[in-house]
Amino acid sequence: EGVHCGDDVAKKIPSAIMLSGDMPNPNSFPFKTASFTIDDGTTIEIGEDLMKRALQYSETSGIPELLSWLKDLQKSLHNPPTANYSPDQGQMEICVTTGSQEGLCKVFDMLVNPGDNVLLDDPNYTGTLAALKALGANIVRVPSDKSGIIPKALKDILFKWRPENGKKPKFLYIIPNGSNPAGISLSTDRKKEIYQLAREYDFLIIEDDPYYFLQFVKTKAPTFLSMDVDGRVIRSDSFSKIISAGLRLGFLTGPKPLIDRIVLHMQVSTIHTSTFTQASDLDLLQTNGLILVVEFYRAQRNTMLAAADKWLKDLADWYVPTAGMFLWIKIKGISDTHQLVMEKALEKGICLVPGRGFHRDSSEPSPYVRASFSFASPIQIDQAFQKLAELIRENMKC
Ligand code: PMP
């Protein structure tokens, strides 16, 4: 039933006199209409009726019109092969979340008991590491290289697993495109091999893909969701990087029983993602389709790579990211970048992130820094890398 006892019953019989629900009366809310101006000068209106809905409680899994738009999107992009799902797996289901972070945390809450083993490559996204550690998960490191997780290494871990290591891992968490922090994209062949291992050793795959729409390649890589013949993939998408991070809109796609459990969790926690956010984003999506910002990020990436080539060639190594917004730089002649970044770089006016925090063990030294090409202008990127090069040289002399 969730938090709003009586509201659902009232909706089914619209002519009934509503004394049952616990929704506030939207006529008492101060906002009446809203209007958004888009880049190209056109406007999107939220009229009085929609505004009343936008300010009211709504369905926990998402407003039906947005859910249906998202279902069509997922079918056209990933077309999950659900035909072979067993009856208890149901069909592909979607729920809207307050950014992908909320969805991921709920997935972890649902799946992880203290001491459970989970598979992750290293380095990894701090938000995931922190959430899993808080739940008492045991993070098993899977080796990776510039093309992502190495399937053979994953197979070795699973094949050599011993009962004294505890139960076999429950899931593999993976950022398949432009990973945070390393900017790595997993190759399609590796994805296929990893999916087969998931079937063979029976674990789930959590595909966290907030940089999916920021791929700099011509053809987007097939996703784990698109390979999921037996309902073991939970995919997390986010509009943070293409519509707005502050409006907080993400969504989870996966087999119905898993998504239903997340919705139950949401019913008693967030209740639902902001209806206003859902209505506004839907309005935008219906009017303009998906906003493609990839060209901006591609140009920024190219600027950063050119600056790295110009200033850091003999001083550092890096992967060329094919998606996302990060350059992961390994600085030569240094075992840990923490002090360099947190003290010396800041003194010179450059903000980077030291590699340490992205490892399973955050006290582990790391020769890496993460540079984001999202914010700085081309001139600033060039200046920052010039200064970083000076710093590295000074450091080498010490
Ligand atoms: N996953 C990854 C890999 C991220 O980098 C981020 C944000 N930086 C998130 C999830 C969370 O994004 P959001 O909640 O804004 O969708």
Boltz pocket constraint, residues with backbone or C-beta under 6 A from the ligand:
constraints:
  - pocket:
      binder: B
      contacts: [[A, 98], [A, 99], [A, 100], [A, 101], [A, 102], [A, 125], [A, 127], [A, 175], [A, 180], [A, 208], [A, 210], [A, 237], [A, 238], [A, 239], [A, 240], [A, 245], [A, 249], [A, 250]]
      max_distance: 6.0
